Structures are given as structure tokens and as C-alpha cells.
Amino acid sequence: MSAEPHPTLPPVRLPSDAELARDALGAPLFARAVRLARWAGPHTRVHTGGELAAEQLPEVAAALGLDPADEEGPVLASQAWRVAVDTGLVDVTEPDEGGDADGEEESGTAAPGEDLALVTGGAPGEVLDLWLAALETVLADAAVPDLDDLVDALDAGGDIDFDRLDWNPSREADFLDGVLANLYLLTVSGRGAAEGPIPLPVLAASMVIPEDMGEPTDAVLEQVSDAMMRLDDQFRQLEPIGLVEFRPVDEALMAEADDEEFAAAGSASGPAARGVDDEDVSRYGLVRLTPLGLYGIRARMLEAGVTAPAVGELADKGADALLDAVSGYPEGAAQAEIEQWLAGREPRGAVAELLAAARGADEGGPLRRLRCQQALAPAGPEAEEAVRAVLDDPELGGLARVWLSEHGVADVPAPDEAMVFWLTVDTIAAQLAADGETAELPLLMRSLTEHHTGFFDQVWRVDHPATAYVLEAMGRMHPDKKAAKESRKAAFKARSRQG
């Protein structure tokens, strides 16, 4: 899978390997490949390349419980056989190139492969490795043009005219990789699994329409339409291996809609934007990565050098690694990772380790302290001793007082004015780092400034590396114009003070 150099994605939440292995064994195409591996034996006849003899396909379809008279039966049987061979579930001995004495091609043989034993006797990870190998076969097939296109591209001699076909294998594989990467990102960022399947027009548009493009041109919309139809065909092939749940494009819709309406489905002015209900939008196709699909795409991304974390990977790491990592996670994923990290540790020691890791005057310090505060929130009385130990710490003292007060602890010492202002700057810097300039942040700024007389006369003197940055943000965002102006003046003083 192609990838940008070492990008970092949001973390994915995956079931256990045992659950994923059960899903893999239940995927229809993989299950059929396993059945064929058990069926293979002396009666099996194969040609060069390991392909089943055509005359044997009806028998194979029957062995799979498919209707040999149905034209789809032999096709499904052939796909399953290819997966069985490519994954090592079946061992094939190809026929000799010279043929027999009469010049006719001899048949090769096939038998269950050694890896077949892993299906029932292997560890979950070994089953998943077999499934990943099967996935590669299916992805390679999905990147090949459909039969109609191949037939149309035949020249007079019966050979494929690749210029006429306009098919570049590398380009097609990269396109499919990009689609799956976008689908993965939409899912792990909370816009996929959390909110339902992705409309096919959205996915197609993400591959065709540049982010900085305004109203798409007719030519671009036609490209979106073409991409939708390619994806419709490809996802039909990917669903049986368990990668996706897919609702194809409604064939009646293709007959009803003209080219312009169909192409417009992929743009911001498509049916979803025109107030069409969800059922109408779904007629353009819907797709969702399954948990097994998330596992498979993540595995391919990791192999390509992409940093694609999974929740739970930090359970055996130190608190410094934990806070650095979850600082870049969405809040829900950060909380899940923190909970798994805490679950295997003695509470008092874990709290002390988290507090120590939260220190630092670097740019990431404020967000680390915010995640530390998030981690400490559910802690009980066993954390009090470690929290009290940092009351006099200039970076952690404010955090400690907040925690003690929220947990109803008596005799919490009041912070001095310097600590109050430092904590204010640190809190806003953390919120900016976590979520950017949200609609809620101006309300927080108003509350903080209204509760401190002469706030801007004093805050610019705070010895915090983010003081000027925070004041500049307040100058842009503070809902009170007078306060915003005072903030900009204070930011200039802070910059001057910092040299």
C-alpha cells in the first residue's frame, strides 16, 4: 500500500485477535477457500498457473454447495480456488510444459497445504495472517478491469489492446489503496463507524475533487461519476472477503438518472445537500469498513510505513510515552487508552508517574497536563497522597488543587495569584492544542477575565512559554471587543518581554 512518508493517523479500536480470527473464518470467500482446500486431492486437475480445469468447475461449485447450473457458481468457485492456492491452503503441482506423448497438456495435481492445519490448530494471529494473504489476492483482482471492459478492448487478433483499455495496473492499485486509506481515516476519525456507513459519492469525491476547489466543473463531476462506478464494482468484490459492508448503487437509479444528476451525487451540491432523505442518498451506494477490514487496512498501512496506532498499544509503556501519544488522540480514544494503561498498574504509583510525566515547559506541556488531569479524574482516595506531593510544584500545583477540590478533600491550600494566572494560560493553551479555536473557548475566556480584576495588566508577566500565544488567541476570539483589544496589547508586551 502506497503512503505518504510516516503520517500519523488517529488510533483505531479493534476487537481481540480471537474475535477477528472468528470474523475471518466466517468471511464467505475465505470460508469457501478453506472448504476447497479440504476437498482437494487426487481427483483435482489443474492447469499451468494452478488454475482449476474448466470442466471441473461445476463439480467444485457443487462441493461448495453452489448451484452448478447458475453461471455465478463456477465464478465463485474459481475465486475461492485462487484464494486457496495463493494463501497456501492448497499445494499445487503444475503440469509439465511439454504435455503428454500425444502433445496434449497434462493436468497438474493439488492437495491440502500445510497451512490448512492453522485454520483449526493455529493461533488467532496465524489465522489472521492467512486472511491477510487472501485479502491481497482479492485486492489484486479488484484492481483489474471488469470482463466487459476487457472484451471491448480486444483487437482483431484477439489480444487485449492496453492503450484502448486505458488500464495501468500500478495506477489502479494506487487508486484502490487511496480509497481504502480515505475510508479508514473517515472511520477512525469518528466520521465512519460512529455515524454510519459512508456514501459512495463522498468517497469517490474525496479521490477526485481537490480540497481547494470551489464549485466542481462538469468534467470533474464526470470523473466522480466514473470513480463511483469503479468503486461500486470493486466493493462488490471486497465484501465477500469480509473487508467491508456494502450497499451497491441502485441499478434502477442508474436507469432513472441522467448523467448530470448521477455525477452531481459526488459533489457538495449532490442529493445530500439538496435535502434528499437518507433513503435516496443510500441509493447511490453505502460502504463501511468492518472491524476485520479496519484490521486489514491498518496492517497494510503499517507495512507501508504509516504510523497507524491502535488503542491498547501503550499499556506496557511509561507514562511519558502515554501522555505524549494521547495528546494527539481524539478525546474518546485518549480516554480509552488511558483506562487501559491504568488497569494494569498500582494506583498510587501510576498517579505519581503520570504527574511526573506531565511536567515540562515545551510546546506539548499544556496538552500533556490536560491529558494527565483527564487520567486522574476517575482516581479515588488512593491518589490523594501523590497529588498532595505536587501542591508546591509551579507547573502542577494548580492541577493538584483542582483535583483535590473536585474530590471533596478538606484543607486544600488556596493558590497564590501567580499560580492562578499561570494555570489560566496553561489551560487555554491546552484547549487550543486539543481542539483549536472552538466555539466554546470564547465563553471560557470571558469567564476567566471577568473573575480577575485587572487581568490583562498582570497576565502578560506570566512566566509561561505560551503566554503571548494565548493572549494573541484571546485578542482574536474574546467576545468582548474592549477585552479583545486589551488582550492584543498584552500580547505585544509579552512578546517584547520574551525578547
Steps between C-alpha positions, in 0.01 A plus 500: 500500500642835399517770766631843582826492700412398855169681556326441832133399507251506788500174699263222407306287748521135399346184646732231632696283257276207596186693400661619177612146416141378541387776265766396250390135506141614452574715194321324212789499252756387756266231629452370145878493450538289815232258379675460165832437674338212687339375178821503293660164430597247231183575304590870465629610159679829454662680208812714479485776757303281739162582345231235526407319182191668357311173470545444874350832608140369519620219729683750715194725517293204616761421767447852631125460510455731201272436205720381210227602257514859622771681304612671821582164665812420294615864530482488881669161499785631286549801731508276808750265335732789414491618862568147625805468274639847569472463878665156512183325610549288186828369358506475122734299278475650153502282186811451291534761228558246224169313547450127448611280209209617285591864562196562718549695818515283808320601816682603811403387847386666819488403866424668834789726599683500832343834592152345497574360846528857631130557436403275790828458688676833458507804724264788413793697360583215261142487376509874445823468301324255268209741465737788420653290222149434367427873516799575280367262235157663507642852486711405198190360326295809587753724325451314170243639251173313481435243227292735284787750483744223411276374220458851362879538492570189292666571169443314172747230599328431831769668710429774754576850372626657825512849349132472413423352840680790673598274787816551700532228769712714731268797465192286568660343809598845631146627442349214700761545774411868520128425522551253782732741682237774479232261621724396791566863594130589488431206731773549761444875514144437619320581175460139390408230750372760744254652255414215266626392159661740254302599188682384190486849339687645800773241469528544124512879536780472757713335232417740217409849625796704638440647846558854376258471207185710516207393282605183314501522121292267284817315404585441866147385576525247219823372656316461831226306322757272336675448834169408664437229246851362539456492876160338469661213309802479732305498825276224366820293472637605839187426704526115485846503660354687799674832439188715465126510540369637173171615356549524121380782279132447421479372142160663458659832594751464219214454257300793641767765546663683214877543490495843664287388795708189552829691488370771734453237771871519568515875555402728785194591293392136474185344643602525864540875467165539327301369792445151360425247774745233615329226300551690175864570584556132577392412145835640386678231704620472861817340635644432843824330604433204728716451813686237298535751218646758738749237616594412142545856373697594811731200448568612143561858613747389765687300238515815285657700783189688611465566873157350564459451877245275667344561839674281760846504346634728774393284793858385566667837432601767749281795594716735292433296185130477591445874546703592192297260286150575630565872469438450129197271541133601487362526853306172494796300372731670751269403786482138381879479474548653844252259657685200356832643621368548854332158515827310538668725756503567873298824534728702726811433293315560175377841618851606605638387163234693309564818694875476441444449126268802483776747584678698231531849352500369143223569251324172580499559875152660535325218312693235697373656821146507363520127418655437841207677663268286288683187615479598867129592492369148584770430759381446858641577847810292428623781272481775763849452643670523159290801401575686826870443439495744204301783662809723505608408147470813280375296202282245679383685809192646331405163351540339843274756668230450234508122550491520881212749496298295252544193721377679811833495682513737801772756580608558139733804508390795289726574202693824488430748225802395291378140496146604400625696201746227398223237514272725293759530223578127516132405482425716195819383327394138557150560364642669191737208445228240552211645299612824337290814511166346590173681556517420872841657559385867487254423781784358710708810427218730605452309824869511588545870428181607679608325821837676518514879537783645295554166325687640198716732712649194667472201269765616251761463777424126548815293456343242268633424150148527352403835658531713185340227285200475734455876517509527121229234480292689756543814291339317209232309688392694811131589458546839669662749258664703778647189659621378161681830444659483847607144425678603181688771690595251770618254234734766357645561850545127552683464167724793589571350843593167346742676267 
